Amino acid sequence: MPEANLRGVTIAYDVFGPDSGEPVVLVCGLSQPAVGWHFAMVPALTGAGYRVVTFDNRGVAPSSAPPAPYTIDEMVDDTLGLLDHLGLDAVHVAGYSMGGWIAETLTHRRPERVRSAVFIGSCNVGTSWEKAVTTVERDLALLDHELPRWFNAVETMRYLPNYELQQDDVVDQWLALIGDLEPWSNPGRLGQFEAALAWSLDVERTRRWPELARPCLVLAFEHDVDSPPARAREAAGHIPGARFVEVPGASHLGVFTHAETVSSIVLGFFADTARAG
């Protein structure tokens, strides 16, 4: 896996698809490995002729984990550094959860580097739930204790709709899939949770939405407790010309559980943006 040695951090990345394709950068959510994009998004985009860049944010291996805390702005700088390393001028960008915050900030700070932007399960005023759970996660990371074997799996599954958690086969499938993954360690874990908590508590950032000057898609999930669709729709209303789409039946994990639907929506948006441009 190639690496970009940037100021104070090493970012591991991959590039897929034809060299001549329009570039798309996919930005991971909190703790998400870049391989998660391969459920459907990378095949869909490369199949449509796009050149796709995926990478692991600072704090998630095989990228390096500098000392905590991290900030969203630092991870925007990492993304820009990777674009410079790859010689990419302006790109389509799609970010999931924390990755959506990175994509949103990138679009505001450097609009000339963004052709269009997709914010998946991310664009909203911080909710009380999001602030509470992220505070607990940050505080657990500060304690730096050894985590139980199934901690990461349970933390992931709590984002499933309640009716799915009542089904033993669903829980057993998730445990079989991710129950044996190594616990996420510090300083990456603490670093990313510090960034996430600071973002959730920041009200000023929401006042930047009317200043976003690139085509934007706000993609929400029906059962998302971190980015509720009503909040996401409200946020989209403040972004000039933004498109809002809600995926029915999906939770915050919809980028994985409804991967083909999400990929189709994103692909359609990029295609519409190209035709309009």
C-alpha positions as CSV (number, residue, x, y, z in Angstrom):
1,M,0.0,0.0,0.0
2,P,1.6,3.3,-1.0
3,E,2.1,6.1,1.5
4,A,2.3,9.8,1.4
5,N,4.8,11.3,3.9
6,L,3.2,14.6,4.9
7,R,4.2,17.0,7.7
8,G,4.0,15.1,10.9
9,V,1.9,12.2,9.6
10,T,2.1,9.3,7.1
11,I,-1.1,8.6,5.1
12,A,-1.6,5.2,3.5
13,Y,-3.7,5.3,0.4
14,D,-4.8,3.4,-2.7
15,V,-5.9,4.6,-6.2
16,F,-8.3,2.6,-8.4
17,G,-9.7,3.0,-11.9
18,P,-8.4,4.6,-15.1
19,D,-5.8,7.3,-14.9
20,S,-8.0,9.4,-17.3
21,G,-11.1,9.2,-15.1
22,E,-12.4,12.2,-13.1
23,P,-10.9,11.9,-9.6
24,V,-13.1,11.0,-6.6
25,V,-11.8,11.0,-3.1
26,L,-13.6,8.9,-0.5
27,V,-13.0,10.1,3.1
28,C,-13.5,7.6,6.0
29,G,-15.5,8.0,9.1
30,L,-14.3,7.7,12.7
31,S,-12.2,4.5,13.1
32,Q,-13.3,3.3,9.7
33,P,-10.6,1.5,7.6
34,A,-10.5,2.5,4.0
35,V,-11.3,-1.1,2.9
36,G,-14.8,-0.4,4.0
37,W,-15.4,1.5,0.8
38,H,-15.0,-1.7,-1.1
39,F,-18.4,-3.1,-0.2
40,A,-19.9,-1.2,-3.2
41,M,-18.6,2.3,-3.6
42,V,-15.2,1.7,-5.2
43,P,-16.5,-0.9,-7.7
44,A,-19.5,1.3,-8.7
45,L,-17.3,4.4,-9.2
46,T,-14.5,2.7,-11.1
47,G,-17.1,0.8,-13.2
48,A,-18.4,4.2,-14.2
49,G,-14.9,5.3,-15.3
50,Y,-13.9,7.4,-12.2
51,R,-10.4,7.4,-10.7
52,V,-11.0,6.7,-7.0
53,V,-8.7,7.5,-4.1
54,T,-9.2,5.9,-0.7
55,F,-7.0,6.5,2.4
56,D,-6.9,5.8,6.1
57,N,-7.2,8.9,8.2
58,R,-4.5,9.7,10.8
59,G,-4.9,7.4,13.7
60,V,-6.1,4.4,11.7
61,A,-3.5,1.8,10.6
62,P,-1.7,1.6,8.3
63,S,-1.6,5.4,8.4
64,S,0.5,6.7,11.3
65,A,-1.0,7.8,14.6
66,P,0.7,11.0,15.8
67,P,0.1,12.2,19.4
68,A,-3.5,13.2,20.4
69,P,-5.5,15.3,20.1
70,Y,-6.4,15.6,16.4
71,T,-8.7,18.2,14.8
72,I,-10.9,18.1,11.7
73,D,-8.8,20.9,10.3
74,E,-5.7,18.8,10.6
75,M,-7.4,15.9,8.8
76,V,-8.4,18.4,6.1
77,D,-4.8,19.3,5.8
78,D,-3.9,15.6,5.5
79,T,-6.4,15.3,2.7
80,L,-5.1,18.3,0.9
81,G,-1.5,17.0,1.3
82,L,-2.5,13.7,-0.3
83,L,-4.2,15.5,-3.2
84,D,-1.0,17.5,-3.7
85,H,1.1,14.3,-3.4
86,L,-1.0,12.7,-6.2
87,G,-1.0,15.8,-8.3
88,L,-4.8,16.2,-8.2
89,D,-6.2,19.7,-8.6
90,A,-10.0,19.5,-8.2
91,V,-11.8,16.4,-7.2
92,H,-15.3,15.0,-6.3
93,V,-15.3,14.2,-2.6
94,A,-17.6,12.0,-0.6
95,G,-17.2,11.7,3.2
96,Y,-19.0,9.4,5.7
97,S,-19.7,10.4,9.3
98,M,-16.5,12.1,10.5
99,G,-15.3,11.9,6.9
100,G,-18.3,14.1,5.9
101,W,-17.1,16.7,8.4
102,I,-13.7,16.6,6.7
103,A,-15.3,16.9,3.2
104,E,-17.5,19.7,4.4
105,T,-14.6,21.7,5.9
106,L,-12.5,21.0,2.8
107,T,-15.3,22.4,0.6
108,H,-15.5,25.5,2.7
109,R,-11.8,26.2,3.0
110,R,-10.7,25.3,-0.5
111,P,-13.6,25.3,-2.8
112,E,-11.3,25.5,-5.8
113,R,-10.1,21.9,-5.0
114,V,-13.7,20.5,-5.0
115,R,-15.8,19.8,-8.0
116,S,-18.7,18.5,-5.9
117,A,-19.2,17.1,-2.4
118,V,-21.3,14.4,-0.7
119,F,-21.9,14.5,3.0
120,I,-23.1,11.0,4.2
121,G,-24.6,10.6,7.7
122,S,-22.8,13.7,8.9
123,C,-24.3,17.1,8.1
124,N,-26.3,18.4,11.0
125,V,-26.3,20.4,14.2
126,G,-24.8,18.3,16.9
127,T,-27.4,16.3,18.8
128,S,-27.5,15.6,22.5
129,W,-27.0,11.9,21.9
130,E,-24.0,12.5,19.7
131,K,-22.4,14.8,22.3
132,A,-23.1,12.4,25.2
133,V,-21.8,9.3,23.5
134,T,-18.7,11.0,22.0
135,T,-17.9,12.4,25.5
136,V,-18.1,8.9,27.0
137,E,-15.9,7.5,24.1
138,R,-13.3,10.2,24.6
139,D,-13.3,9.7,28.3
140,L,-12.8,5.9,27.9
141,A,-9.9,6.6,25.5
142,L,-8.4,8.9,28.1
143,L,-8.4,6.0,30.7
144,D,-6.5,4.0,28.1
145,H,-7.6,0.6,29.6
146,E,-7.5,-2.7,27.8
147,L,-10.9,-3.1,26.1
148,P,-13.0,-6.3,26.2
149,R,-12.9,-8.5,23.2
150,W,-16.3,-7.6,21.8
151,F,-16.1,-3.9,22.6
152,N,-15.6,-2.6,19.1
153,A,-18.3,-4.9,17.7
154,V,-20.9,-3.8,20.2
155,E,-20.0,-0.2,19.7
156,T,-20.6,-0.7,16.0
157,M,-23.8,-2.6,16.3
158,R,-25.5,-0.1,18.6
159,Y,-26.0,2.0,15.5
160,L,-28.3,-0.7,14.0
161,P,-32.0,0.0,14.1
162,N,-33.5,-1.5,17.4
163,Y,-35.7,-4.0,15.5
164,E,-32.5,-5.5,14.0
165,L,-30.8,-5.8,17.3
166,Q,-33.8,-7.9,18.5
167,Q,-32.8,-10.5,15.9
168,D,-30.2,-13.0,17.1
169,D,-29.1,-13.9,13.5
170,V,-28.3,-10.3,12.8
171,V,-26.2,-9.9,16.0
172,D,-24.5,-13.2,15.4
173,Q,-23.6,-12.2,11.8
174,W,-22.0,-9.0,13.0
175,L,-20.1,-10.7,15.7
176,A,-18.8,-13.2,13.2
177,L,-17.8,-10.4,10.9
178,I,-16.0,-8.0,13.3
179,G,-16.0,-9.7,16.7
180,D,-12.4,-10.7,16.5
181,L,-10.9,-7.5,15.2
182,E,-8.1,-6.1,17.3
183,P,-9.2,-3.2,19.6
184,W,-8.5,0.2,18.3
185,S,-5.6,1.6,20.4
186,N,-4.3,5.1,21.4
187,P,-3.1,7.6,20.4
188,G,-5.3,7.2,17.2
189,R,-8.4,6.3,19.2
190,L,-8.1,9.3,21.6
191,G,-7.0,11.6,18.8
192,Q,-10.0,10.9,16.6
193,F,-12.5,11.1,19.4
194,E,-11.1,14.4,20.5
195,A,-11.6,15.7,17.0
196,A,-15.2,14.3,16.9
197,L,-16.2,15.8,20.3
198,A,-14.8,19.2,19.4
199,W,-16.8,19.2,16.1
200,S,-20.0,18.1,17.8
201,L,-19.8,20.9,20.4
202,D,-18.9,23.6,17.7
203,V,-21.9,25.7,16.8
204,E,-20.0,28.2,14.7
205,R,-19.3,25.6,12.0
206,T,-23.0,25.5,11.2
207,R,-22.9,29.1,10.2
208,R,-20.6,28.2,7.3
209,W,-23.3,26.2,5.4
210,P,-24.6,29.2,3.4
211,E,-21.0,29.9,2.2
212,L,-20.5,26.4,0.6
213,A,-20.1,27.3,-3.1
214,R,-19.9,23.9,-4.7
215,P,-22.7,21.4,-5.7
216,C,-23.5,19.4,-2.5
217,L,-25.5,16.3,-1.6
218,V,-26.6,15.7,1.9
219,L,-27.3,12.0,2.2
220,A,-29.2,10.8,5.4
221,F,-30.4,7.5,6.8
222,E,-33.9,7.0,8.2
223,H,-32.8,5.4,11.5
224,D,-29.6,7.4,12.0
225,V,-29.3,8.6,15.7
226,D,-26.0,10.5,15.1
227,S,-27.3,12.5,12.1
228,P,-31.1,12.3,12.2
229,P,-32.7,12.9,8.8
230,A,-34.7,15.8,10.1
231,R,-31.5,17.5,11.2
232,A,-29.8,16.7,8.0
233,R,-32.7,18.0,5.9
234,E,-32.6,21.2,7.9
235,A,-28.8,21.6,7.3
236,A,-29.2,21.0,3.6
237,G,-31.7,23.8,3.5
238,H,-29.0,26.2,4.5
239,I,-26.6,25.1,1.7
240,P,-27.2,26.9,-1.5
241,G,-28.6,24.5,-4.1
242,A,-27.9,21.4,-2.0
243,R,-29.7,18.2,-2.8
244,F,-31.1,16.1,0.1
245,V,-31.7,12.3,-0.1
246,E,-32.9,10.0,2.7
247,V,-32.3,6.3,2.5
248,P,-35.3,4.4,4.0
249,G,-34.7,1.6,6.4
250,A,-31.0,2.4,7.0
251,S,-29.2,3.4,10.2
252,H,-25.9,5.2,10.6
253,L,-24.3,2.1,9.2
254,G,-26.2,2.5,6.0
255,V,-23.0,3.1,4.0
256,F,-22.3,-0.6,4.7
257,T,-25.7,-2.2,5.1
258,H,-27.2,-0.3,2.1
259,A,-24.0,0.0,0.2
260,E,-25.4,-0.5,-3.3
261,T,-28.2,2.1,-2.7
262,V,-25.7,4.6,-1.3
263,S,-23.3,4.0,-4.2
264,S,-26.1,4.5,-6.8
265,I,-27.2,7.8,-5.2
266,V,-23.6,9.1,-5.1
267,L,-22.9,8.0,-8.6
268,G,-26.1,9.6,-9.9
269,F,-25.2,12.9,-8.1
270,F,-21.7,13.0,-9.6
271,A,-23.1,12.3,-13.1
272,D,-25.7,15.1,-12.7
273,T,-23.0,17.5,-11.5
274,A,-20.9,16.7,-14.6
275,R,-23.8,17.3,-16.9
276,A,-24.7,20.6,-15.2
277,G,-21.1,21.7,-15.3
